[in-house]
Amino acid sequence: FTAALIGPGAGVCAATRDKVFAILASGAAAVLDADALTSFESAPDDLLSKLRREDVLTPHSGEFARLFPAGAASPAGRLSAVK
């Protein structure tokens, strides 16, 4: 595989975090959404420190706010948060 997707229906739990880390360590590009993002709400830096250039996050506004609470209020804040 050259890419993997995890998110909807994966469950918000430690097992999902472990699966995300396994995907990121596999060398395949990752697409992370929904539960894969929310599982890192209490420790977003654990996820963000492992991301690579080819990985893609597809959060809706609520998921975005869980990972980037300081930048969620405005479009300009969202752009600043992800740079």
N, C-alpha and C positions, 0 to 999 in steps of 0.2 A: 504494500500500500504506500502511496505517496501522500495521502491526507486522511485525516480522521475527524469525525464530528461527534461531539458529545454534548448533551444538554437536556432537552425536553424529556421528562419522564425518568431521568437518571436517579433522581432522589437527592435531596439536600442532606448530605451526610459525609462522613469520613471516607466511606468506600468510593464515593464519587470523586472526592479530592484525590484519592489514590489512583483512580483511573485516569484523571486528568494528568497527574504527574507521570504516569506510565506512557500516555500518549505523547507528552512533551519530550520525554526521554527517548522515545522511539526513533526520532529523526523525521517522522512524517509531519507535514504541516497540519496544524490543528485549527478546527473551527469550534469555538466554545460559545455556548448559549445557555440560557435558562438555568437549570439546576447546577450545571457545571460552573457557572459564575456565582450564583447565590451560595453555593457551598463554601465560598471563600469570603463571605461577608465579614466574618470576625477577624480575618487575617488576609486582606487583599494583597499585601506585599509578598506573601508566600506564593501566590499565583503570578503576580506581575514580575517578580524577579526571575521567573523561569521562562517567560514568553520570549519568542524569537521573532525576527522580522517577518517571517512568512505566516505566522499565526494570525488568526482573525477572531475578534470578539464581536458578537452580534447582540448586544444587550438592548432591551427596551428601556425606557427611561427609569423605571423602578430598579431594574438590575444594574443599570449604570450608577444610580445613586448609592447602591449598596457597596460598589467597588470604589467609587470616587465621590464621597459625600460632599467634599468641599467644592467640587466643580459642577455639581448637578443642577444648580439653580438657573443657569442661563446658557445659551448656546456658546458664548465666549468662554464661559467657565468650563464647559465640556471640552472645548478645543484645547484649552490650557491644561486640563487634567490629563489628557492622553498624550501630550507631547513628551 
